[in-house]
Amino acid sequence: MGLLTAPAACAQEVAPADSAVTAPAPVPVAPVPVAPAHTDPFNEERIMKVMPDYQTVRVPSADTKPLTAGQKWLLAWKETVDPFNIASAAMAAGFSQAANQTPKYGVGGVAYSERFAAAVADFGSQNVFSAGLLAVVLHQDPRYFRKGPGSKIPARVAYALKALVVCHNDAGHEVFNSSGIFGMMMGIGASNLYYPAPSRNGGVMAGRLQTSLFGGVVGNLTSEFWPDLEKKFFHHKAELGQQNSPRM
């Protein structure tokens, strides 16, 4: 009799069943739309923490967009009703009252209230005509665009002085600052509507124009250099204070 072959030699090996559980395919999640960041066209940082500096573009760039007509009117409004400017008008009225200076309303409480109202109307009317009406009609930008610390000091001083008579239009080109100069003159002329008769003359108006031009120069220089002074002196002191503060 022949020998029987072992059946195990011919048997096929059975693979073990796959015990792993297949995870379901992830469901795609639609991305949540992100609203574009709001960019305030006005500078909300204050000079010495108190003086408004809305009209200054501290870091101009190619992405700096021109103001819309509504934003120009808003700038005129913000500068007129700012608490610091209102307080300055109250102080100026007090000095004028002490020596019965222009506008010559006289003395007493009623005269002071008239001086205060006139002071608010003086800078308010110039804001309305310059940053509002003429800036919109002439398509000019009433803001001050800093030259910045990348330039030498004499060049920056010259630039700040030039900015009194040269501004940017809505297309970004330099043009004569007709909105600023003529708006200033229109505001001074409008004061004849509420100034007393002794203060309505050419000499008073010329003096106010000179004062306004000087104020514009000082304002431009302050807007140009204050961020540098703040960074050099005040930020350094703040850092030293944080370093020296006791740690818990």
C-alpha positions as CSV (number, residue, x, y, z in Angstrom):
1,M,0.0,0.0,0.0
2,G,1.2,3.5,-0.8
3,L,1.9,6.1,1.9
4,L,-0.8,8.7,2.5
5,T,0.4,12.4,2.2
6,A,-0.5,14.6,5.1
7,P,-3.5,16.8,4.3
8,A,-1.9,19.7,6.2
9,A,0.8,20.0,3.5
10,C,-1.8,20.8,0.8
11,A,-4.2,22.8,2.9
12,Q,-4.3,26.6,2.1
13,E,-3.7,29.0,5.0
14,V,-6.8,31.1,5.8
15,A,-6.0,34.8,6.4
16,P,-7.5,36.2,9.6
17,A,-10.5,38.5,9.1
18,D,-9.7,42.3,9.3
19,S,-10.9,43.4,12.7
20,A,-10.2,47.1,12.2
21,V,-13.2,49.4,11.9
22,T,-13.0,51.9,9.1
23,A,-13.5,55.5,10.3
24,P,-16.1,57.5,8.4
25,A,-14.7,60.1,6.0
26,P,-14.5,63.6,7.6
27,V,-17.2,66.0,6.6
28,P,-15.8,69.1,5.1
29,V,-16.6,72.3,7.1
30,A,-17.3,75.4,5.2
31,P,-14.9,78.2,6.2
32,V,-16.4,81.0,8.3
33,P,-16.3,84.2,6.4
34,V,-14.1,86.8,8.1
35,A,-15.3,90.4,8.0
36,P,-12.6,92.8,6.7
37,A,-10.8,94.7,9.5
38,H,-12.2,98.2,10.1
39,T,-9.6,100.8,9.3
40,D,-10.2,104.1,11.0
41,P,-9.1,106.9,8.6
42,F,-8.4,109.2,11.5
43,N,-5.6,109.2,14.0
44,E,-7.0,108.6,17.4
45,E,-3.7,108.9,19.3
46,R,-3.4,112.2,21.2
47,I,-0.5,114.4,21.5
48,M,0.7,114.4,25.1
49,K,-2.3,112.2,25.7
50,V,-4.7,115.2,25.5
51,M,-4.4,117.1,22.3
52,P,-6.4,115.6,19.3
53,D,-4.5,114.7,16.2
54,Y,-7.2,113.3,14.0
55,Q,-6.0,114.8,10.8
56,T,-2.5,113.3,10.8
57,V,-1.6,110.1,8.8
58,R,1.4,109.0,10.9
59,V,2.6,106.3,8.6
60,P,1.6,107.1,5.0
61,S,1.7,104.3,2.5
62,A,0.4,103.3,-1.0
63,D,-2.5,101.7,0.8
64,T,-3.6,104.9,2.4
65,K,-7.0,105.6,0.9
66,P,-8.5,109.1,0.3
67,L,-11.3,110.2,2.5
68,T,-14.8,110.0,1.3
69,A,-17.0,113.1,1.4
70,G,-18.7,111.8,4.5
71,Q,-15.4,111.2,6.3
72,K,-14.3,114.8,5.5
73,W,-17.4,116.2,7.1
74,L,-16.9,113.8,10.0
75,L,-13.3,115.0,10.5
76,A,-14.6,118.6,10.6
77,W,-17.1,117.6,13.2
78,K,-14.7,115.7,15.4
79,E,-12.2,118.5,15.4
80,T,-14.9,121.0,16.3
81,V,-16.5,119.2,19.2
82,D,-13.4,117.6,20.7
83,P,-13.3,118.3,24.5
84,F,-9.8,119.6,24.4
85,N,-10.7,122.2,21.7
86,I,-13.8,123.2,23.6
87,A,-11.7,123.6,26.8
88,S,-9.1,125.7,24.8
89,A,-11.9,128.0,23.6
90,A,-13.1,128.4,27.2
91,M,-9.5,129.3,28.3
92,A,-9.0,131.7,25.3
93,A,-12.3,133.4,26.2
94,G,-11.1,133.8,29.8
95,F,-7.9,135.5,28.7
96,S,-9.8,137.8,26.3
97,Q,-12.3,138.6,29.0
98,A,-9.6,139.6,31.5
99,A,-8.3,142.4,29.4
100,N,-11.4,143.1,27.3
101,Q,-9.5,142.1,24.2
102,T,-10.9,141.2,20.7
103,P,-13.7,140.4,20.3
104,K,-14.8,143.4,22.4
105,Y,-18.0,142.2,24.0
106,G,-17.3,144.0,27.2
107,V,-17.1,142.6,30.8
108,G,-19.4,140.4,32.9
109,G,-20.8,137.0,32.7
110,V,-22.8,137.6,29.5
111,A,-19.8,139.0,27.8
112,Y,-17.8,135.9,28.7
113,S,-20.4,133.6,27.3
114,E,-20.4,135.6,24.1
115,R,-16.6,135.3,23.9
116,F,-16.8,131.6,24.5
117,A,-19.4,131.1,21.8
118,A,-17.4,133.2,19.4
119,A,-14.2,131.2,20.1
120,V,-16.0,127.9,19.4
121,A,-17.5,129.4,16.2
122,D,-14.2,130.7,15.1
123,F,-12.4,127.4,14.9
124,G,-15.6,125.5,14.1
125,S,-16.3,127.6,11.0
126,Q,-12.8,127.1,9.7
127,N,-13.1,123.4,10.2
128,V,-16.4,123.3,8.3
129,F,-15.1,125.4,5.4
130,S,-11.7,123.7,5.2
131,A,-12.0,120.1,6.1
132,G,-15.7,119.9,5.1
133,L,-17.1,122.1,2.3
134,L,-14.0,123.0,0.2
135,A,-12.3,119.7,0.7
136,V,-15.3,117.9,-0.7
137,V,-16.0,120.4,-3.5
138,L,-12.3,120.6,-4.6
139,H,-11.5,116.9,-4.0
140,Q,-8.7,117.6,-1.6
141,D,-7.5,115.7,1.4
142,P,-7.5,117.8,4.6
143,R,-5.1,115.4,6.4
144,Y,-1.4,115.9,7.2
145,F,0.8,113.1,5.8
146,R,4.0,112.8,7.9
147,K,7.3,112.7,6.2
148,G,8.6,110.6,9.1
149,P,11.9,109.8,10.7
150,G,13.4,108.4,7.5
151,S,14.3,111.9,6.5
152,K,16.6,114.5,8.1
153,I,15.2,117.1,10.5
154,P,15.7,120.1,8.2
155,A,13.9,118.3,5.4
156,R,11.0,117.4,7.7
157,V,10.7,121.0,9.0
158,A,10.6,122.3,5.4
159,Y,8.0,119.7,4.5
160,A,5.8,120.7,7.5
161,L,6.0,124.4,6.5
162,K,5.2,123.5,2.9
163,A,2.2,121.5,3.9
164,L,0.5,124.7,5.0
165,V,0.1,125.7,1.3
166,V,0.5,122.3,-0.4
167,C,-1.8,119.3,0.2
168,H,-2.8,116.0,-1.5
169,N,-5.8,115.8,-3.6
170,D,-8.0,112.7,-3.7
171,A,-5.9,111.2,-6.4
172,G,-2.8,111.4,-4.2
173,H,-1.1,114.3,-6.2
174,E,0.3,117.4,-4.5
175,V,-1.7,120.6,-5.2
176,F,-2.1,124.0,-3.8
177,N,-4.0,123.8,-0.5
178,S,-6.9,126.0,-1.6
179,S,-9.3,124.2,0.7
180,G,-7.1,125.0,3.7
181,I,-6.1,128.5,2.9
182,F,-9.5,129.7,1.5
183,G,-11.4,127.8,4.1
184,M,-9.4,129.6,6.8
185,M,-10.2,133.0,5.2
186,M,-13.9,132.1,4.8
187,G,-14.1,131.2,8.5
188,I,-12.5,134.5,9.5
189,G,-14.8,136.4,7.2
190,A,-17.8,134.6,8.7
191,S,-16.9,136.0,12.1
192,N,-18.2,139.4,11.0
193,L,-21.7,137.9,11.4
194,Y,-21.3,137.6,15.2
195,Y,-18.4,139.9,16.2
196,P,-19.3,143.2,17.8
197,A,-18.9,146.3,15.6
198,P,-15.5,147.5,17.1
199,S,-14.0,144.1,16.2
200,R,-15.2,144.0,12.6
201,N,-12.4,145.6,10.6
202,G,-9.6,144.8,8.3
203,G,-6.9,145.0,11.1
204,V,-8.7,142.4,13.2
205,M,-9.2,140.1,10.3
206,A,-5.6,140.3,9.2
207,G,-4.4,139.6,12.7
208,R,-6.6,136.6,13.0
209,L,-5.4,135.3,9.6
210,Q,-1.8,135.7,10.8
211,T,-2.7,133.8,14.1
212,S,-4.4,131.0,12.1
213,L,-1.4,130.6,9.8
214,F,1.0,130.5,12.7
215,G,-1.2,127.9,14.4
216,G,-1.2,125.8,11.3
217,V,2.6,125.8,11.2
218,V,2.8,124.9,14.8
219,G,0.3,122.1,14.3
220,N,2.1,120.6,11.4
221,L,5.4,120.6,13.2
222,T,3.9,119.1,16.3
223,S,2.2,116.4,14.2
224,E,5.5,115.7,12.4
225,F,7.8,115.4,15.4
226,W,5.6,114.4,18.4
227,P,5.6,110.6,17.6
228,D,9.4,110.7,17.6
229,L,9.6,112.5,21.0
230,E,7.0,110.2,22.5
231,K,8.9,107.1,21.3
232,K,12.2,108.4,22.6
233,F,11.2,109.7,26.0
234,F,7.9,108.3,27.1
235,H,8.0,104.8,25.8
236,H,11.5,104.4,27.2
237,K,10.3,105.5,30.6
238,A,7.4,103.1,30.4
239,E,9.8,100.2,29.6
240,L,12.0,101.1,32.5
241,G,9.0,101.2,34.8
242,Q,8.0,97.7,33.8
243,Q,11.5,96.4,34.3
244,N,11.7,98.0,37.8
245,S,8.2,97.0,38.9
246,P,8.2,94.2,41.6
247,R,7.3,90.8,40.4
248,M,4.8,88.6,42.3
